[in-house]
Amino acid sequence: MPITIKWHGHACFEIKDGVTIVTDPHDGRSIGLKPPSAKADIVLISHKHFDHADGLLYVKKDGTVVIDKPGSYEVRGVKITGVPTYHDESRGAKRGPNTVYLFEVEGVRFCHLGDLGHALSEDQARSLRPVDVLMVPVGGTFTIDARQAEKVVEMLSPRLTIPMHFKVPGLNLPIAGVEAFVAGKGNVERIPSSVYSVSKEALPSQPKIIVLSPP
Protein backbone atom coordinates (compact mmCIF):
# COMPACT_ATOMS: atom_id res chain seq x y z
CA MET A 1 0.00 0.00 0.00
CA PRO A 2 1.54 3.36 -0.99
CA ILE A 3 2.31 5.85 1.76
CA THR A 4 1.54 9.48 0.98
CA ILE A 5 4.01 12.16 2.07
CA LYS A 6 2.68 15.70 1.94
CA TRP A 7 4.87 18.68 2.74
CA HIS A 8 3.05 21.52 4.50
CA GLY A 9 6.15 23.73 4.35
CA HIS A 10 9.10 24.22 6.71
CA ALA A 11 9.49 21.03 8.83
CA CYS A 12 5.82 20.01 8.72
CA PHE A 13 5.03 16.78 6.90
CA GLU A 14 1.93 14.61 6.79
CA ILE A 15 2.74 10.91 6.39
CA LYS A 16 -0.38 8.91 5.72
CA ASP A 17 -1.47 5.34 5.10
CA GLY A 18 -4.10 3.94 7.47
CA VAL A 19 -2.66 6.23 10.18
CA THR A 20 -1.85 9.93 9.74
CA ILE A 21 1.38 11.23 11.29
CA VAL A 22 2.16 14.96 11.30
CA THR A 23 5.59 16.36 12.16
CA ASP A 24 6.41 19.81 13.58
CA PRO A 25 3.18 21.70 12.79
CA HIS A 26 3.66 25.45 12.29
CA ASP A 27 0.70 27.83 12.43
CA GLY A 28 1.36 29.28 8.98
CA ARG A 29 0.65 32.92 9.75
CA SER A 30 3.67 33.60 11.95
CA ILE A 31 6.15 32.31 9.35
CA GLY A 32 4.43 33.60 6.20
CA LEU A 33 2.97 30.29 4.97
CA LYS A 34 -0.45 28.62 4.94
CA PRO A 35 -1.28 26.61 8.08
CA PRO A 36 -1.24 22.82 7.69
CA SER A 37 -4.59 21.31 6.71
CA ALA A 38 -4.00 17.76 8.00
CA LYS A 39 -5.82 15.97 10.82
CA ALA A 40 -3.35 13.78 12.69
CA ASP A 41 -3.64 10.54 14.62
CA ILE A 42 -0.08 11.14 15.84
CA VAL A 43 1.82 14.44 16.10
CA LEU A 44 5.59 14.42 16.54
CA ILE A 45 7.11 17.65 17.85
CA SER A 46 10.91 17.96 17.79
CA HIS A 47 10.98 21.03 20.05
CA LYS A 48 8.63 23.73 21.30
CA HIS A 49 9.67 26.71 19.14
CA PHE A 50 6.75 28.50 17.49
CA ASP A 51 7.60 27.45 13.93
CA HIS A 52 7.48 23.76 14.91
CA ALA A 53 4.72 23.51 17.50
CA ASP A 54 2.28 26.43 17.30
CA GLY A 55 0.19 24.75 14.61
CA LEU A 56 -0.88 21.94 16.91
CA LEU A 57 -4.43 23.31 17.10
CA TYR A 58 -4.73 23.02 13.29
CA VAL A 59 -3.79 19.34 13.14
CA LYS A 60 -5.30 17.90 16.33
CA LYS A 61 -8.59 16.03 16.44
CA ASP A 62 -10.32 13.91 19.08
CA GLY A 63 -7.89 11.18 20.12
CA THR A 64 -4.74 12.69 18.61
CA VAL A 65 -1.61 11.48 20.42
CA VAL A 66 1.10 14.14 20.77
CA ILE A 67 4.72 13.05 21.31
CA ASP A 68 7.20 15.79 22.17
CA LYS A 69 10.12 14.15 23.94
CA PRO A 70 12.66 11.35 23.52
CA GLY A 71 11.63 7.77 24.27
CA SER A 72 10.15 4.63 22.74
CA TYR A 73 6.47 4.62 21.83
CA GLU A 74 3.92 2.51 20.02
CA VAL A 75 0.74 4.24 18.87
CA ARG A 76 -1.84 2.59 16.63
CA GLY A 77 0.68 -0.02 15.58
CA VAL A 78 3.36 2.55 14.69
CA LYS A 79 6.67 2.11 16.51
CA ILE A 80 8.30 5.47 17.22
CA THR A 81 11.72 6.24 18.70
CA GLY A 82 12.67 9.74 19.82
CA VAL A 83 16.43 10.27 20.00
CA PRO A 84 17.74 13.22 22.06
CA THR A 85 19.87 15.75 20.16
CA TYR A 86 20.42 19.51 20.30
CA HIS A 87 19.23 22.58 18.41
CA ASP A 88 22.78 24.00 18.30
CA GLU A 89 26.44 23.02 18.45
CA SER A 90 26.72 23.94 22.15
CA ARG A 91 24.76 21.00 23.58
CA GLY A 92 21.59 23.08 23.70
CA ALA A 93 23.08 26.12 25.45
CA LYS A 94 21.88 28.48 22.70
CA ARG A 95 18.61 27.03 21.45
CA GLY A 96 17.79 24.05 23.65
CA PRO A 97 17.11 20.37 22.97
CA ASN A 98 15.83 18.75 19.77
CA THR A 99 14.28 15.31 19.34
CA VAL A 100 14.96 13.30 16.19
CA TYR A 101 12.17 10.83 15.42
CA LEU A 102 12.47 7.43 13.79
CA PHE A 103 9.21 5.69 12.90
CA GLU A 104 8.13 2.84 10.66
CA VAL A 105 5.07 2.78 8.40
CA GLU A 106 4.27 -0.21 6.16
CA GLY A 107 7.86 -1.42 6.51
CA VAL A 108 9.33 1.96 5.48
CA ARG A 109 11.64 3.55 8.08
CA PHE A 110 11.26 7.34 8.26
CA CYS A 111 13.62 9.69 10.10
CA HIS A 112 12.68 13.32 10.78
CA LEU A 113 15.62 15.35 12.11
CA GLY A 114 13.61 18.33 13.40
CA ASP A 115 15.86 21.35 13.98
CA LEU A 116 19.07 19.39 14.30
CA GLY A 117 21.83 21.90 14.97
CA HIS A 118 24.98 19.77 14.99
CA ALA A 119 26.71 16.84 13.34
CA LEU A 120 25.45 13.47 14.54
CA SER A 121 27.74 11.37 16.68
CA GLU A 122 28.43 7.85 15.45
CA ASP A 123 26.36 6.50 18.38
CA GLN A 124 23.40 8.68 17.38
CA ALA A 125 23.70 7.66 13.74
CA ARG A 126 23.92 3.98 14.69
CA SER A 127 20.76 4.27 16.79
CA LEU A 128 18.87 5.63 13.75
CA ARG A 129 20.12 3.35 10.96
CA PRO A 130 18.82 1.89 8.72
CA VAL A 131 16.85 4.83 7.29
CA ASP A 132 14.68 4.59 4.17
CA VAL A 133 13.30 8.15 4.04
CA LEU A 134 15.16 11.05 5.69
CA MET A 135 13.73 14.53 6.25
CA VAL A 136 16.75 16.78 6.78
CA PRO A 137 17.00 20.54 7.47
CA VAL A 138 19.33 22.28 5.03
CA GLY A 139 18.70 26.03 5.46
CA GLY A 140 21.31 26.84 8.11
CA THR A 141 21.11 29.76 10.60
CA PHE A 142 18.97 27.82 13.13
CA THR A 143 19.91 24.31 11.97
CA ILE A 144 22.65 22.46 10.17
CA ASP A 145 23.46 23.99 6.79
CA ALA A 146 23.82 22.34 3.37
CA ARG A 147 27.36 21.11 3.95
CA GLN A 148 26.58 19.66 7.39
CA ALA A 149 23.38 18.12 6.01
CA GLU A 150 25.43 16.31 3.36
CA LYS A 151 27.54 14.75 6.12
CA VAL A 152 24.45 13.64 8.04
CA VAL A 153 23.03 12.07 4.88
CA GLU A 154 26.34 10.28 4.35
CA MET A 155 26.22 8.88 7.90
CA LEU A 156 22.60 7.69 7.67
CA SER A 157 22.66 6.44 4.04
CA PRO A 158 18.92 6.87 3.39
CA ARG A 159 17.32 5.56 0.19
CA LEU A 160 15.33 8.79 -0.16
CA THR A 161 16.34 12.21 1.19
CA ILE A 162 13.78 15.01 1.43
CA PRO A 163 15.30 18.42 2.26
CA MET A 164 13.22 20.68 4.53
CA HIS A 165 13.52 23.86 6.62
CA PHE A 166 14.79 26.00 3.74
CA LYS A 167 13.70 29.31 2.21
CA VAL A 168 10.58 29.15 0.03
CA PRO A 169 8.39 31.97 -1.35
CA GLY A 170 6.58 33.73 1.50
CA LEU A 171 8.66 32.27 4.32
CA ASN A 172 9.81 35.13 6.54
CA LEU A 173 12.68 33.36 8.34
CA PRO A 174 16.33 34.23 7.52
CA ILE A 175 17.42 30.84 6.20
CA ALA A 176 19.01 29.71 2.92
CA GLY A 177 17.28 28.00 0.01
CA VAL A 178 17.73 24.42 -1.13
CA GLU A 179 20.17 25.13 -3.98
CA ALA A 180 23.42 24.78 -2.01
CA PHE A 181 22.32 21.34 -0.85
CA VAL A 182 21.43 19.99 -4.31
CA ALA A 183 24.19 21.76 -6.28
CA GLY A 184 26.33 19.37 -8.31
CA LYS A 185 24.30 16.29 -7.42
CA GLY A 186 22.98 14.07 -10.21
CA ASN A 187 20.50 12.11 -8.13
CA VAL A 188 18.01 14.97 -7.58
CA GLU A 189 14.38 14.88 -8.66
CA ARG A 190 12.30 18.05 -8.33
CA ILE A 191 8.64 17.20 -7.82
CA PRO A 192 6.10 19.75 -9.15
CA SER A 193 3.86 18.99 -6.16
CA SER A 194 3.94 19.00 -2.38
CA VAL A 195 2.83 15.33 -2.41
CA TYR A 196 4.88 12.20 -3.05
CA SER A 197 4.10 8.49 -2.63
CA VAL A 198 6.47 5.77 -1.42
CA SER A 199 6.28 2.08 -0.66
CA LYS A 200 8.80 -0.48 0.55
CA GLU A 201 8.82 -2.16 -2.85
CA ALA A 202 9.26 1.08 -4.80
CA LEU A 203 12.16 2.55 -2.82
CA PRO A 204 15.00 3.41 -5.21
CA SER A 205 17.96 1.04 -5.39
CA GLN A 206 20.34 4.01 -5.55
CA PRO A 207 20.11 6.96 -3.08
CA LYS A 208 17.90 9.74 -4.36
CA ILE A 209 17.04 13.31 -3.29
CA ILE A 210 13.43 14.42 -3.70
CA VAL A 211 12.77 18.18 -3.63
CA LEU A 212 9.08 18.77 -3.00
CA SER A 213 7.33 21.95 -4.07
CA PRO A 214 5.99 24.16 -1.27
CA PRO A 215 2.23 23.88 -0.78
Secondary structure, DSSP 8 states (H G I E B T S, - for coil): --EEEEE-STT-EEEESSSEEEES---SGGGTS-------SEEE-S---HHHHTTHHHH--TT-EEE-SSEEEEETTEEEEEEEEESSSSTTTTT-EEEEEEEEETTEEEEE-TT--S---HHHHHHH-S-SEEEEE---SSS--HHHHHHHHHHH--SEEEEES---TT--S----SHHHHTT-SSEEE-SSSEEEE-TTTS-SS-EEEE----
